[in-house]
Amino acid sequence: MEIAIKLSQFLLSLSILIILHELGHFIPAKLFKTRVEKFYLFFDIKYSLLKKKIGETEYGIGWLPLGGYVKISGMIDESMDKEQMALPPQPWEFRSKPAWQRLIIMLGGVTVNFILAFIIYIGMTFFYGEQYIANSELKDGIWVSNPVVEKAGLKTGDRIVAIDGVKAERFYELNEKILLSKEIEILRDGKSEKIHFPVNFIDQLLGGKRVSIIELRVPFVVVGVQDDSQNNEVKPKDIITSFNGKAITYADEVLAAVDTLKGKTVAAIVKRDNKEIPVNIKVNDSAKLGITYAARIPLDNLEKLGLYKISKEEFGFFESFPVGINKGFDQLSSYGKQLKAIFNPNTGAYKGVGGFAAIFNIFPKTWSWEAFWSITALLSIMLGVMNLLPIPALDGGHVLFLLYEMISGKKPSDKFLENAQMVGFVLLIALLLFANGNDIYKAIVGK
């Protein structure tokens, strides 16, 4: 059932993005009286799942959910229709239109992607508002459980002050900003320090067993106890408040103490039904408790426990516009930084590039409209930026040649455009193989 929910969200999001992107090409093409022969959701290699011709355009759904397309008459695209291009240009064809009209047609898809993302962010701001933990609420600092991050310089208890000179405002923004940062200012034991991660930090992170950077410090809330752990005094939902004679606030404090208590039975106190109950907890010879705890706890529950104050903001309709637009620009800027890191071989970020399986796994196992629209907005920005890359076969490649034509007054020959299209197609196939190959590799090695 979980897979069906994830798949439904994935296909719905993909379908929305593809249809609207292609409409971005279709509408200006029709406005400029350019013939559109096909409008397809997904690819119809050899056959279609559904098709119907209305006027001069065939609308349909293909069987291969790797994208979609509009086939515009007189345009050198993935169809490589050389027979049509060998005939004399016709008034209704793309190649017969002025360069500025062709440019608008080609930019239509990415324009719609960006507009869609901003509309979603505005809508989410209005309907859901914002709920977050202010960075200032982390009085006892962050939790660092990843050895790679510890080696890079961050430690549990550090308080993040600023990232690349910008004050750290909200906890949920910190991981992404730290990942792409050059300098992190922290407070450690009351003293200000600056940390600089190595250039290949992302590569190191991807090579480790965990990919988390920093986490919220949470209490040790028991989820379950292994039968062979000899810790039957501990029950699910218990909260450890004292361990080995020391008051405990956070789970990381228990885990840190366990390493020095191999093979010992430790006196502890748990909070159960608002009562403090003494228990004995056995630490095995491998420094394991045999007790699982909740690594993530709902924000409302953390507030009830008195650990953090949850900030909540609601926005009116008109107030939502500037807030949503700012969110869109922040995501656009962040994705630009990610691409920059990916194209820099020294960072090793390219190893984290994922394909369709990676996108599929972003969606939650339970249906959430808030999560769905947030992911769809992000994917819309990604689709827009990727399509703007100056690679032949992508919108950005066509735009590049059109700008050359408008500036120089010389139109590239059809033969040149055909060859460029083939080169671009090969590059795209290579990129797809690499990205999806990364997915397969991660599935095999379990990362």
URCOR-V983303 format. One line per field, one symbol per residue. ss: DSSP state (H for helix, E for strand, C for the rest). A space follows every 50 residues. Layout:
ss: ???
This chain:
ss: CHHHHHHHHHHHHHHHHHHHHHHHHHHHHHHCCCCEEEEEEEEEEEEEEE EEEECCEEEEEEEEEEEEEEEECCCCCCCCCHHHHHCCCCCCCHHHCCHH HHHHHHHHHHHHHHHHHHHHHHHHHHHHCEEEEEHHHCCCCCECCCHHHH HHCCCCCCEEEEECCEECCEHHHHHHHHHCCCCEEEEECCEEEEECCCCC HHHHHHHCCCCCCCECCCCCEEEEECHHHCCCCCCCCCEEEEECCEECCC HHHHHHHHCCCCCCEEEEEEEECCEEEEEEEECCCCCCCCEEECCCCCHH HHHHCCCCCEEEECCCHHHHHHHHHHHHHHHHHHHHHHHHHHCCHHHCHH HHCCCHHHHHHHCCCCCCHHHHHHHHHHHHHHHHHHHHCCCCCCHHHHHH HHHHHHHHCCCCCHHHHHHHHHHHHHHHHHHHHHHHHHHHHHHHHCC
